[in-house]
Amino acid sequence: MGRGSGFGKTILFGEHFVVYGVPGIASAVDSAADATVKKAVKGITVTDERTGAKGYAEKKKLQQLESIERMLKAMNMDPKKVAIDIWLGGNLPGFSGLGASAASSVAIARAIAEEFDLDLRDEKINDVAYEAEKAYAGNPSGIDNTAATFGGLIWFKKNVGEDSNTIEQLSIRKPVEIVIGNTGIVADTKAMVAGVGERKKQNPEKYDSIFKQAENLAHKGRKALEEFDLQKVGELMNENHRLLQEIEVSCKELDYLVELARDQGAFGAKMTGGGGGGCMLALTHGKDIQETVASAIENEGYKVLRTKIGVRKV
Ligand code: PMV
């Protein structure tokens, strides 16, 4: 039996903008998806035992099957001839916006490689998971699979039209507590990315200006993280949320949880990932603030994940 894991991630700066070559910052969280793969007699079966949003696994089933076929092809295997049983689990909840699809793709790719004795380095696993992400995200930037494969705090820039992207590991003085709040709405990243593309085409001037601001924010965010100026990081996250509202990828539930987290003392808060539902992220350095913000969100009936950014190993 082959085994593998992939990190969950959260995007601190730049979701959606990264699709068009604006730099972004993502961090692995200290939760992961795990997979096992066993050779079987016929076909491909998936047993998905990940915890999290109700309906997540069912809604993503078709995309998941397509992603597995894409992965097998990227590993030079014929999906029609391969017979495997895949199991998925781990402590990363299946919340939209936590990179659960990329984490599971990395876990499955690693497990397939182990079961079939393929010597795949992390760079290749990352490429394979990127192929899989196309099934979930259409035109993915690659930020999710990169964080899922390598972990840590990552500066990411898609080099549009080139073969490789810019990926730099950033150092942070110590891991920082965060709260991820889940709206409970299973979002469709592919549709959200396509929507931004359409609106961008219709309003090029407005969008160009917003994209420039997003680029500026990513650079300032990097500096603030490297200087461990968390107050500043929080302020910049708030600004990033405003830009995401302007490109119409937030929703009232996300805005509500973001406001709630700020009112409860978070350094800053924003939606994270594709939006239209899914998750928000609050920077809550220190266990006390983390607990206050997490309980306030839970008291409103939403699920949360208390976790950390800047963690290298799960
Ligand atoms: O919703 P998630 O966790 O899959 O994040 C998507 C991030 C986007 O920037 C919206 C898309 C992408 O491919 O980078």
py3Dmol code that shows the C-alpha trace and the ligand (Angstrom):
import py3Dmol

protein = """\
ATOM      1  CA  MET A   1       0.000   0.000   0.000  1.00  0.00           C
ATOM      2  CA  GLY A   2       1.254   3.498  -0.859  1.00  0.00           C
ATOM      3  CA  ARG A   3       0.786   6.445   1.487  1.00  0.00           C
ATOM      4  CA  GLY A   4       1.049  10.198   1.043  1.00  0.00           C
ATOM      5  CA  SER A   5       0.143  13.542   2.604  1.00  0.00           C
ATOM      6  CA  GLY A   6      -0.387  17.101   1.416  1.00  0.00           C
ATOM      7  CA  PHE A   7      -0.573  20.316   3.460  1.00  0.00           C
ATOM      8  CA  GLY A   8      -3.636  22.473   3.680  1.00  0.00           C
ATOM      9  CA  LYS A   9      -3.015  26.121   2.916  1.00  0.00           C
ATOM     10  CA  THR A  10      -4.442  29.518   3.370  1.00  0.00           C
ATOM     11  CA  ILE A  11      -3.832  32.515   1.138  1.00  0.00           C
ATOM     12  CA  LEU A  12      -2.710  35.579   3.082  1.00  0.00           C
ATOM     13  CA  PHE A  13      -2.457  37.867   0.079  1.00  0.00           C
ATOM     14  CA  GLY A  14      -3.445  37.746  -3.555  1.00  0.00           C
ATOM     15  CA  GLU A  15      -6.025  35.055  -4.330  1.00  0.00           C
ATOM     16  CA  HIS A  16      -7.558  35.593  -7.788  1.00  0.00           C
ATOM     17  CA  PHE A  17      -4.910  38.209  -8.636  1.00  0.00           C
ATOM     18  CA  VAL A  18      -2.264  35.445  -8.718  1.00  0.00           C
ATOM     19  CA  VAL A  19      -4.069  33.825 -11.638  1.00  0.00           C
ATOM     20  CA  TYR A  20      -2.918  36.800 -13.747  1.00  0.00           C
ATOM     21  CA  GLY A  21       0.695  36.925 -12.596  1.00  0.00           C
ATOM     22  CA  VAL A  22       0.348  39.197  -9.553  1.00  0.00           C
ATOM     23  CA  PRO A  23       2.498  37.834  -6.688  1.00  0.00           C
ATOM     24  CA  GLY A  24       0.722  36.294  -3.721  1.00  0.00           C
ATOM     25  CA  ILE A  25       1.571  34.860  -0.308  1.00  0.00           C
ATOM     26  CA  ALA A  26       0.254  31.537   0.919  1.00  0.00           C
ATOM     27  CA  SER A  27       1.048  29.560   4.007  1.00  0.00           C
ATOM     28  CA  ALA A  28       0.721  25.902   4.804  1.00  0.00           C
ATOM     29  CA  VAL A  29      -1.369  25.259   7.909  1.00  0.00           C
ATOM     30  CA  ASP A  30      -0.631  22.560  10.456  1.00  0.00           C
ATOM     31  CA  SER A  31      -3.298  20.221   9.097  1.00  0.00           C
ATOM     32  CA  ALA A  32      -3.000  17.841   6.146  1.00  0.00           C
ATOM     33  CA  ALA A  33      -4.873  15.499   3.840  1.00  0.00           C
ATOM     34  CA  ASP A  34      -3.683  11.886   3.912  1.00  0.00           C
ATOM     35  CA  ALA A  35      -4.151   9.249   1.219  1.00  0.00           C
ATOM     36  CA  THR A  36      -3.520   5.569   0.740  1.00  0.00           C
ATOM     37  CA  VAL A  37      -3.505   3.817  -2.616  1.00  0.00           C
ATOM     38  CA  LYS A  38      -3.793   0.067  -3.141  1.00  0.00           C
ATOM     39  CA  LYS A  39      -3.598  -1.799  -6.438  1.00  0.00           C
ATOM     40  CA  ALA A  40      -7.009  -3.301  -7.201  1.00  0.00           C
ATOM     41  CA  VAL A  41      -8.594  -5.623  -9.753  1.00  0.00           C
ATOM     42  CA  LYS A  42     -10.792  -3.254 -11.720  1.00  0.00           C
ATOM     43  CA  GLY A  43     -11.366   0.478 -12.057  1.00  0.00           C
ATOM     44  CA  ILE A  44     -10.698   3.372  -9.706  1.00  0.00           C
ATOM     45  CA  THR A  45     -12.578   3.675  -6.419  1.00  0.00           C
ATOM     46  CA  VAL A  46     -12.362   6.533  -3.934  1.00  0.00           C
ATOM     47  CA  THR A  47     -13.345   6.280  -0.282  1.00  0.00           C
ATOM     48  CA  ASP A  48     -13.432   9.822   1.014  1.00  0.00           C
ATOM     49  CA  GLU A  49     -13.438   9.992   4.807  1.00  0.00           C
ATOM     50  CA  ARG A  50     -12.320  13.581   5.196  1.00  0.00           C
ATOM     51  CA  THR A  51     -14.227  15.570   7.778  1.00  0.00           C
ATOM     52  CA  GLY A  52     -15.690  18.979   7.105  1.00  0.00           C
ATOM     53  CA  ALA A  53     -18.421  20.705   5.233  1.00  0.00           C
ATOM     54  CA  LYS A  54     -21.364  18.448   4.686  1.00  0.00           C
ATOM     55  CA  GLY A  55     -21.766  17.680   1.001  1.00  0.00           C
ATOM     56  CA  TYR A  56     -18.222  18.697   0.093  1.00  0.00           C
ATOM     57  CA  ALA A  57     -17.172  15.226  -1.047  1.00  0.00           C
ATOM     58  CA  GLU A  58     -20.398  14.646  -3.019  1.00  0.00           C
ATOM     59  CA  LYS A  59     -20.267  18.035  -4.759  1.00  0.00           C
ATOM     60  CA  LYS A  60     -16.663  17.564  -5.794  1.00  0.00           C
ATOM     61  CA  LYS A  61     -16.985  13.907  -6.852  1.00  0.00           C
ATOM     62  CA  LEU A  62     -16.938  14.443 -10.618  1.00  0.00           C
ATOM     63  CA  GLN A  63     -14.114  16.953 -10.435  1.00  0.00           C
ATOM     64  CA  GLN A  64     -12.237  14.541  -8.187  1.00  0.00           C
ATOM     65  CA  LEU A  65     -12.500  11.701 -10.713  1.00  0.00           C
ATOM     66  CA  GLU A  66     -11.331  13.977 -13.507  1.00  0.00           C
ATOM     67  CA  SER A  67      -8.432  15.133 -11.330  1.00  0.00           C
ATOM     68  CA  ILE A  68      -7.316  11.551 -10.713  1.00  0.00           C
ATOM     69  CA  GLU A  69      -7.397  10.774 -14.435  1.00  0.00           C
ATOM     70  CA  ARG A  70      -5.328  13.876 -15.121  1.00  0.00           C
ATOM     71  CA  MET A  71      -2.816  12.887 -12.457  1.00  0.00           C
ATOM     72  CA  LEU A  72      -2.420   9.374 -13.840  1.00  0.00           C
ATOM     73  CA  LYS A  73      -1.819  10.753 -17.320  1.00  0.00           C
ATOM     74  CA  ALA A  74       0.777  13.184 -15.931  1.00  0.00           C
ATOM     75  CA  MET A  75       2.507  10.162 -14.399  1.00  0.00           C
ATOM     76  CA  ASN A  76       2.463   8.380 -17.792  1.00  0.00           C
ATOM     77  CA  MET A  77      -0.197   5.913 -16.660  1.00  0.00           C
ATOM     78  CA  ASP A  78      -3.342   5.061 -18.617  1.00  0.00           C
ATOM     79  CA  PRO A  79      -6.416   5.828 -16.458  1.00  0.00           C
ATOM     80  CA  LYS A  80      -8.444   3.211 -18.400  1.00  0.00           C
ATOM     81  CA  LYS A  81      -5.974   0.463 -17.529  1.00  0.00           C
ATOM     82  CA  VAL A  82      -5.108   1.398 -13.944  1.00  0.00           C
ATOM     83  CA  ALA A  83      -7.027  -0.333 -11.147  1.00  0.00           C
ATOM     84  CA  ILE A  84      -6.624   1.272  -7.719  1.00  0.00           C
ATOM     85  CA  ASP A  85      -8.488   1.802  -4.476  1.00  0.00           C
ATOM     86  CA  ILE A  86      -7.905   5.251  -3.028  1.00  0.00           C
ATOM     87  CA  TRP A  87      -8.670   6.232   0.552  1.00  0.00           C
ATOM     88  CA  LEU A  88      -8.679   9.861   1.694  1.00  0.00           C
ATOM     89  CA  GLY A  89      -8.599  11.134   5.256  1.00  0.00           C
ATOM     90  CA  GLY A  90      -6.427  13.274   7.519  1.00  0.00           C
ATOM     91  CA  ASN A  91      -7.047  16.193   9.869  1.00  0.00           C
ATOM     92  CA  LEU A  92      -7.555  18.855   7.185  1.00  0.00           C
ATOM     93  CA  PRO A  93     -11.266  19.587   7.074  1.00  0.00           C
ATOM     94  CA  GLY A  94     -12.899  19.674   3.654  1.00  0.00           C
ATOM     95  CA  PHE A  95     -13.653  23.394   3.889  1.00  0.00           C
ATOM     96  CA  SER A  96     -13.644  25.286   0.566  1.00  0.00           C
ATOM     97  CA  GLY A  97     -10.742  27.759   0.470  1.00  0.00           C
ATOM     98  CA  LEU A  98      -8.289  25.691   2.486  1.00  0.00           C
ATOM     99  CA  GLY A  99      -6.760  24.138  -0.591  1.00  0.00           C
ATOM    100  CA  ALA A 100      -8.346  20.821   0.299  1.00  0.00           C
ATOM    101  CA  SER A 101      -8.402  19.711  -3.329  1.00  0.00           C
ATOM    102  CA  ALA A 102      -4.702  20.453  -3.849  1.00  0.00           C
ATOM    103  CA  ALA A 103      -3.784  18.847  -0.516  1.00  0.00           C
ATOM    104  CA  SER A 104      -5.672  15.703  -1.476  1.00  0.00           C
ATOM    105  CA  SER A 105      -4.121  15.661  -4.966  1.00  0.00           C
ATOM    106  CA  VAL A 106      -0.617  15.893  -3.502  1.00  0.00           C
ATOM    107  CA  ALA A 107      -1.477  13.132  -1.007  1.00  0.00           C
ATOM    108  CA  ILE A 108      -2.880  10.875  -3.755  1.00  0.00           C
ATOM    109  CA  ALA A 109       0.044  11.565  -6.146  1.00  0.00           C
ATOM    110  CA  ARG A 110       2.532  10.644  -3.399  1.00  0.00           C
ATOM    111  CA  ALA A 111       0.577   7.494  -2.518  1.00  0.00           C
ATOM    112  CA  ILE A 112       0.353   6.390  -6.177  1.00  0.00           C
ATOM    113  CA  ALA A 113       4.086   7.000  -6.589  1.00  0.00           C
ATOM    114  CA  GLU A 114       4.820   4.838  -3.552  1.00  0.00           C
ATOM    115  CA  GLU A 115       2.446   2.029  -4.577  1.00  0.00           C
ATOM    116  CA  PHE A 116       3.879   1.863  -8.106  1.00  0.00           C
ATOM    117  CA  ASP A 117       7.512   2.435  -7.075  1.00  0.00           C
ATOM    118  CA  LEU A 118       7.821   5.650  -9.064  1.00  0.00           C
ATOM    119  CA  ASP A 119      10.696   7.800  -7.922  1.00  0.00           C
ATOM    120  CA  LEU A 120       8.982  11.196  -7.995  1.00  0.00           C
ATOM    121  CA  ARG A 121      10.635  14.226  -6.473  1.00  0.00           C
ATOM    122  CA  ASP A 122       8.624  17.036  -4.916  1.00  0.00           C
ATOM    123  CA  GLU A 123       8.958  19.140  -8.080  1.00  0.00           C
ATOM    124  CA  LYS A 124       7.295  16.371 -10.110  1.00  0.00           C
ATOM    125  CA  ILE A 125       4.621  15.790  -7.452  1.00  0.00           C
ATOM    126  CA  ASN A 126       3.911  19.515  -7.645  1.00  0.00           C
ATOM    127  CA  ASP A 127       3.554  19.325 -11.454  1.00  0.00           C
ATOM    128  CA  VAL A 128       1.250  16.302 -11.207  1.00  0.00           C
ATOM    129  CA  ALA A 129      -0.910  18.033  -8.583  1.00  0.00           C
ATOM    130  CA  TYR A 130      -1.066  21.124 -10.793  1.00  0.00           C
ATOM    131  CA  GLU A 131      -2.560  18.962 -13.577  1.00  0.00           C
ATOM    132  CA  ALA A 132      -5.097  17.654 -11.058  1.00  0.00           C
ATOM    133  CA  GLU A 133      -5.987  21.187  -9.952  1.00  0.00           C
ATOM    134  CA  LYS A 134      -7.143  21.986 -13.492  1.00  0.00           C
ATOM    135  CA  ALA A 135     -10.125  19.707 -12.880  1.00  0.00           C
ATOM    136  CA  TYR A 136     -11.159  21.765  -9.845  1.00  0.00           C
ATOM    137  CA  ALA A 137     -10.076  25.255 -10.794  1.00  0.00           C
ATOM    138  CA  GLY A 138     -10.054  25.484 -14.601  1.00  0.00           C
ATOM    139  CA  ASN A 139      -7.129  27.860 -14.979  1.00  0.00           C
ATOM    140  CA  PRO A 140      -5.321  27.508 -11.644  1.00  0.00           C
ATOM    141  CA  SER A 141      -2.384  29.717 -10.703  1.00  0.00           C
ATOM    142  CA  GLY A 142      -0.513  26.821  -9.076  1.00  0.00           C
ATOM    143  CA  ILE A 143      -0.352  28.459  -5.639  1.00  0.00           C
ATOM    144  CA  ASP A 144      -2.446  25.759  -3.953  1.00  0.00           C
ATOM    145  CA  ASN A 145      -0.495  22.743  -5.165  1.00  0.00           C
ATOM    146  CA  THR A 146       2.788  24.529  -4.416  1.00  0.00           C
ATOM    147  CA  ALA A 147       1.841  25.160  -0.777  1.00  0.00           C
ATOM    148  CA  ALA A 148       0.355  21.653  -0.493  1.00  0.00           C
ATOM    149  CA  THR A 149       3.589  20.077  -1.751  1.00  0.00           C
ATOM    150  CA  PHE A 150       6.296  22.144  -0.071  1.00  0.00           C
ATOM    151  CA  GLY A 151       4.637  23.625   3.039  1.00  0.00           C
ATOM    152  CA  GLY A 152       5.959  26.737   4.830  1.00  0.00           C
ATOM    153  CA  LEU A 153       5.227  30.353   3.988  1.00  0.00           C
ATOM    154  CA  ILE A 154       5.415  30.899   0.270  1.00  0.00           C
ATOM    155  CA  TRP A 155       5.894  33.867  -2.016  1.00  0.00           C
ATOM    156  CA  PHE A 156       4.336  32.783  -5.287  1.00  0.00           C
ATOM    157  CA  LYS A 157       4.266  34.363  -8.710  1.00  0.00           C
ATOM    158  CA  LYS A 158       2.816  32.699 -11.757  1.00  0.00           C
ATOM    159  CA  ASN A 159       5.043  33.535 -14.674  1.00  0.00           C
ATOM    160  CA  VAL A 160       2.327  33.721 -17.298  1.00  0.00           C
ATOM    161  CA  GLY A 161       3.419  32.128 -20.594  1.00  0.00           C
ATOM    162  CA  GLU A 162       6.572  30.617 -19.074  1.00  0.00           C
ATOM    163  CA  ASP A 163       7.249  27.058 -17.967  1.00  0.00           C
ATOM    164  CA  SER A 164       8.066  27.711 -14.342  1.00  0.00           C
ATOM    165  CA  ASN A 165       6.703  29.935 -11.598  1.00  0.00           C
ATOM    166  CA  THR A 166       8.557  31.966  -8.975  1.00  0.00           C
ATOM    167  CA  ILE A 167       8.380  30.181  -5.626  1.00  0.00           C
ATOM    168  CA  GLU A 168      10.286  31.511  -2.623  1.00  0.00           C
ATOM    169  CA  GLN A 169      10.135  30.267   0.951  1.00  0.00           C
ATOM    170  CA  LEU A 170       9.730  33.232   3.322  1.00  0.00           C
ATOM    171  CA  SER A 171      10.979  33.152   6.890  1.00  0.00           C
ATOM    172  CA  ILE A 172       8.858  34.301   9.755  1.00  0.00           C
ATOM    173  CA  ARG A 173      10.174  34.657  13.322  1.00  0.00           C
ATOM    174  CA  LYS A 174       7.710  32.123  14.714  1.00  0.00           C
ATOM    175  CA  PRO A 175       4.426  30.491  13.735  1.00  0.00           C
ATOM    176  CA  VAL A 176       1.377  32.726  14.234  1.00  0.00           C
ATOM    177  CA  GLU A 177      -2.055  31.624  15.421  1.00  0.00           C
ATOM    178  CA  ILE A 178      -4.908  32.117  13.004  1.00  0.00           C
ATOM    179  CA  VAL A 179      -8.570  31.220  12.878  1.00  0.00           C
ATOM    180  CA  ILE A 180     -10.198  29.901   9.750  1.00  0.00           C
ATOM    181  CA  GLY A 181     -13.958  30.404   9.760  1.00  0.00           C
ATOM    182  CA  ASN A 182     -16.119  28.416   7.388  1.00  0.00           C
ATOM    183  CA  THR A 183     -19.295  29.909   5.910  1.00  0.00           C
ATOM    184  CA  GLY A 184     -20.462  26.348   5.260  1.00  0.00           C
ATOM    185  CA  ILE A 185     -21.142  27.260   1.642  1.00  0.00           C
ATOM    186  CA  VAL A 186     -19.361  24.882  -0.734  1.00  0.00           C
ATOM    187  CA  ALA A 187     -17.898  27.243  -3.278  1.00  0.00           C
ATOM    188  CA  ASP A 188     -16.970  26.550  -6.885  1.00  0.00           C
ATOM    189  CA  THR A 189     -13.486  27.986  -7.411  1.00  0.00           C
ATOM    190  CA  LYS A 190     -13.626  27.326 -11.145  1.00  0.00           C
ATOM    191  CA  ALA A 191     -16.791  29.438 -11.529  1.00  0.00           C
ATOM    192  CA  MET A 192     -15.400  32.211  -9.298  1.00  0.00           C
ATOM    193  CA  VAL A 193     -12.176  32.411 -11.322  1.00  0.00           C
ATOM    194  CA  ALA A 194     -14.173  32.469 -14.574  1.00  0.00           C
ATOM    195  CA  GLY A 195     -16.399  35.266 -13.196  1.00  0.00           C
ATOM    196  CA  VAL A 196     -13.393  37.456 -12.415  1.00  0.00           C
ATOM    197  CA  GLY A 197     -12.113  36.812 -15.949  1.00  0.00           C
ATOM    198  CA  GLU A 198     -15.390  37.991 -17.481  1.00  0.00           C
ATOM    199  CA  ARG A 199     -15.692  41.121 -15.352  1.00  0.00           C
ATOM    200  CA  LYS A 200     -12.035  41.950 -15.971  1.00  0.00           C
ATOM    201  CA  LYS A 201     -12.692  41.830 -19.706  1.00  0.00           C
ATOM    202  CA  GLN A 202     -15.727  44.091 -19.363  1.00  0.00           C
ATOM    203  CA  ASN A 203     -14.034  46.681 -17.116  1.00  0.00           C
ATOM    204  CA  PRO A 204     -10.349  46.626 -18.009  1.00  0.00           C
ATOM    205  CA  GLU A 205      -9.506  50.013 -16.489  1.00  0.00           C
ATOM    206  CA  LYS A 206     -11.182  49.383 -13.159  1.00  0.00           C
ATOM    207  CA  TYR A 207      -9.624  45.936 -12.916  1.00  0.00           C
ATOM    208  CA  ASP A 208      -6.140  47.101 -13.940  1.00  0.00           C
ATOM    209  CA  SER A 209      -6.167  49.614 -11.128  1.00  0.00           C
ATOM    210  CA  ILE A 210      -7.349  47.027  -8.575  1.00  0.00           C
ATOM    211  CA  PHE A 211      -4.731  44.540  -9.786  1.00  0.00           C
ATOM    212  CA  LYS A 212      -1.988  47.159  -9.334  1.00  0.00           C
ATOM    213  CA  GLN A 213      -3.152  47.747  -5.763  1.00  0.00           C
ATOM    214  CA  ALA A 214      -3.094  43.989  -5.147  1.00  0.00           C
ATOM    215  CA  GLU A 215       0.487  43.792  -6.373  1.00  0.00           C
ATOM    216  CA  ASN A 216       1.486  46.625  -4.079  1.00  0.00           C
ATOM    217  CA  LEU A 217      -0.219  44.915  -1.145  1.00  0.00           C
ATOM    218  CA  ALA A 218       1.615  41.636  -1.740  1.00  0.00           C
ATOM    219  CA  HIS A 219       4.997  43.417  -1.553  1.00  0.00           C
ATOM    220  CA  LYS A 220       4.015  45.338   1.581  1.00  0.00           C
ATOM    221  CA  GLY A 221       2.631  42.124   3.101  1.00  0.00           C
ATOM    222  CA  ARG A 222       5.882  40.304   2.488  1.00  0.00           C
ATOM    223  CA  LYS A 223       7.865  43.080   4.164  1.00  0.00           C
ATOM    224  CA  ALA A 224       5.529  43.187   7.173  1.00  0.00           C
ATOM    225  CA  LEU A 225       5.669  39.401   7.597  1.00  0.00           C
ATOM    226  CA  GLU A 226       9.459  39.354   7.358  1.00  0.00           C
ATOM    227  CA  GLU A 227       9.656  42.157   9.919  1.00  0.00           C
ATOM    228  CA  PHE A 228       7.086  40.319  12.073  1.00  0.00           C
ATOM    229  CA  ASP A 229       4.949  43.472  12.180  1.00  0.00           C
ATOM    230  CA  LEU A 230       1.677  41.652  12.733  1.00  0.00           C
ATOM    231  CA  GLN A 231      -0.367  44.798  13.245  1.00  0.00           C
ATOM    232  CA  LYS A 232       0.669  45.876   9.765  1.00  0.00           C
ATOM    233  CA  VAL A 233       0.057  42.409   8.306  1.00  0.00           C
ATOM    234  CA  GLY A 234      -3.477  42.602   9.715  1.00  0.00           C
ATOM    235  CA  GLU A 235      -4.125  46.049   8.233  1.00  0.00           C
ATOM    236  CA  LEU A 236      -2.920  44.866   4.840  1.00  0.00           C
ATOM    237  CA  MET A 237      -5.140  41.783   5.047  1.00  0.00           C
ATOM    238  CA  ASN A 238      -8.102  44.100   5.670  1.00  0.00           C
ATOM    239  CA  GLU A 239      -7.171  46.059   2.566  1.00  0.00           C
ATOM    240  CA  ASN A 240      -6.843  42.847   0.593  1.00  0.00           C
ATOM    241  CA  HIS A 241     -10.369  41.893   1.636  1.00  0.00           C
ATOM    242  CA  ARG A 242     -11.645  45.217   0.342  1.00  0.00           C
ATOM    243  CA  LEU A 243     -10.069  44.558  -3.068  1.00  0.00           C
ATOM    244  CA  LEU A 244     -11.660  41.112  -3.147  1.00  0.00           C
ATOM    245  CA  GLN A 245     -15.020  42.721  -2.421  1.00  0.00           C
ATOM    246  CA  GLU A 246     -14.424  45.089  -5.325  1.00  0.00           C
ATOM    247  CA  ILE A 247     -13.853  42.209  -7.737  1.00  0.00           C
ATOM    248  CA  GLU A 248     -17.075  40.660  -6.388  1.00  0.00           C
ATOM    249  CA  VAL A 249     -15.751  37.396  -5.014  1.00  0.00           C
ATOM    250  CA  SER A 250     -16.752  37.929  -1.397  1.00  0.00           C
ATOM    251  CA  CYS A 251     -20.287  37.287  -0.154  1.00  0.00           C
ATOM    252  CA  LYS A 252     -22.393  38.458   2.767  1.00  0.00           C
ATOM    253  CA  GLU A 253     -21.512  35.489   4.984  1.00  0.00           C
ATOM    254  CA  LEU A 254     -17.779  36.038   4.424  1.00  0.00           C
ATOM    255  CA  ASP A 255     -18.126  39.775   5.081  1.00  0.00           C
ATOM    256  CA  TYR A 256     -20.072  39.056   8.256  1.00  0.00           C
ATOM    257  CA  LEU A 257     -17.428  36.685   9.662  1.00  0.00           C
ATOM    258  CA  VAL A 258     -14.604  39.052   8.658  1.00  0.00           C
ATOM    259  CA  GLU A 259     -16.298  41.935  10.537  1.00  0.00           C
ATOM    260  CA  LEU A 260     -16.985  39.721  13.538  1.00  0.00           C
ATOM    261  CA  ALA A 261     -13.344  38.623  13.768  1.00  0.00           C
ATOM    262  CA  ARG A 262     -12.120  42.233  13.573  1.00  0.00           C
ATOM    263  CA  ASP A 263     -14.611  43.292  16.274  1.00  0.00           C
ATOM    264  CA  GLN A 264     -13.336  40.513  18.514  1.00  0.00           C
ATOM    265  CA  GLY A 265      -9.743  41.772  18.338  1.00  0.00           C
ATOM    266  CA  ALA A 266      -8.189  40.007  15.336  1.00  0.00           C
ATOM    267  CA  PHE A 267      -5.187  41.902  13.905  1.00  0.00           C
ATOM    268  CA  GLY A 268      -6.909  41.654  10.522  1.00  0.00           C
ATOM    269  CA  ALA A 269      -9.301  39.421   8.614  1.00  0.00           C
ATOM    270  CA  LYS A 270     -10.145  38.583   5.027  1.00  0.00           C
ATOM    271  CA  MET A 271     -11.765  35.923   2.922  1.00  0.00           C
ATOM    272  CA  THR A 272      -9.311  33.319   1.728  1.00  0.00           C
ATOM    273  CA  GLY A 273      -9.287  31.226  -1.439  1.00  0.00           C
ATOM    274  CA  GLY A 274     -11.833  31.333  -4.224  1.00  0.00           C
ATOM    275  CA  GLY A 275     -14.627  33.065  -2.274  1.00  0.00           C
ATOM    276  CA  GLY A 276     -18.356  33.019  -2.976  1.00  0.00           C
ATOM    277  CA  GLY A 277     -18.548  30.976   0.237  1.00  0.00           C
ATOM    278  CA  GLY A 278     -15.790  28.840   1.627  1.00  0.00           C
ATOM    279  CA  CYS A 279     -13.556  30.321   4.295  1.00  0.00           C
ATOM    280  CA  MET A 280     -12.248  33.493   5.875  1.00  0.00           C
ATOM    281  CA  LEU A 281      -9.009  33.931   7.738  1.00  0.00           C
ATOM    282  CA  ALA A 282      -8.327  35.975  10.863  1.00  0.00           C
ATOM    283  CA  LEU A 283      -4.844  36.819  12.108  1.00  0.00           C
ATOM    284  CA  THR A 284      -5.060  36.185  15.847  1.00  0.00           C
ATOM    285  CA  HIS A 285      -1.556  36.087  17.267  1.00  0.00           C
ATOM    286  CA  GLY A 286      -1.557  34.574  20.748  1.00  0.00           C
ATOM    287  CA  LYS A 287      -3.781  31.806  22.077  1.00  0.00           C
ATOM    288  CA  ASP A 288      -6.127  34.217  23.880  1.00  0.00           C
ATOM    289  CA  ILE A 289      -7.161  36.278  20.870  1.00  0.00           C
ATOM    290  CA  GLN A 290      -7.352  33.094  18.813  1.00  0.00           C
ATOM    291  CA  GLU A 291      -9.752  31.571  21.312  1.00  0.00           C
ATOM    292  CA  THR A 292     -11.890  34.720  21.597  1.00  0.00           C
ATOM    293  CA  VAL A 293     -12.288  35.015  17.826  1.00  0.00           C
ATOM    294  CA  ALA A 294     -12.810  31.269  17.287  1.00  0.00           C
ATOM    295  CA  SER A 295     -15.502  31.016  19.975  1.00  0.00           C
ATOM    296  CA  ALA A 296     -17.291  34.126  18.709  1.00  0.00           C
ATOM    297  CA  ILE A 297     -17.533  32.564  15.244  1.00  0.00           C
ATOM    298  CA  GLU A 298     -18.622  29.205  16.665  1.00  0.00           C
ATOM    299  CA  ASN A 299     -21.276  30.911  18.777  1.00  0.00           C
ATOM    300  CA  GLU A 300     -22.801  32.188  15.550  1.00  0.00           C
ATOM    301  CA  GLY A 301     -23.113  28.583  14.375  1.00  0.00           C
ATOM    302  CA  TYR A 302     -20.128  28.397  12.022  1.00  0.00           C
ATOM    303  CA  LYS A 303     -17.307  25.842  12.010  1.00  0.00           C
ATOM    304  CA  VAL A 304     -13.749  26.979  12.663  1.00  0.00           C
ATOM    305  CA  LEU A 305     -10.230  25.649  12.459  1.00  0.00           C
ATOM    306  CA  ARG A 306      -7.757  26.909  15.056  1.00  0.00           C
ATOM    307  CA  THR A 307      -4.395  26.604  13.396  1.00  0.00           C
ATOM    308  CA  LYS A 308      -1.124  28.385  12.635  1.00  0.00           C
ATOM    309  CA  ILE A 309       0.703  29.841   9.662  1.00  0.00           C
ATOM    310  CA  GLY A 310       4.429  29.663   9.100  1.00  0.00           C
ATOM    311  CA  VAL A 311       4.598  25.983  10.025  1.00  0.00           C
ATOM    312  CA  ARG A 312       7.017  23.838   8.068  1.00  0.00           C
ATOM    313  CA  LYS A 313       6.046  20.360   9.198  1.00  0.00           C
ATOM    314  CA  VAL A 314       2.618  18.954   9.856  1.00  0.00           C
TER     315      VAL A 314
END
"""
ligand_1 = """\
14
PMV
O -10.460 28.199 -3.181
P -9.070 27.640 -3.226
O -8.517 27.265 -1.907
O -8.926 26.536 -4.222
O -8.095 28.815 -3.729
C -8.220 29.335 -5.026
C -7.225 30.432 -5.239
C -7.475 31.252 -6.515
O -6.488 32.285 -6.515
C -8.862 31.886 -6.497
C -7.355 30.434 -7.779
C -5.941 30.028 -8.104
O -5.813 29.115 -8.935
O -4.977 30.612 -7.588
"""
view = py3Dmol.view(width=600, height=400)
view.addModel(protein, "pdb")
view.setStyle({"model": 0}, {"cartoon": {"style": "trace"}})
view.addModel(ligand_1, "xyz")
view.setStyle({"model": 1}, {"stick": {}})
view.zoomTo()
view.show()
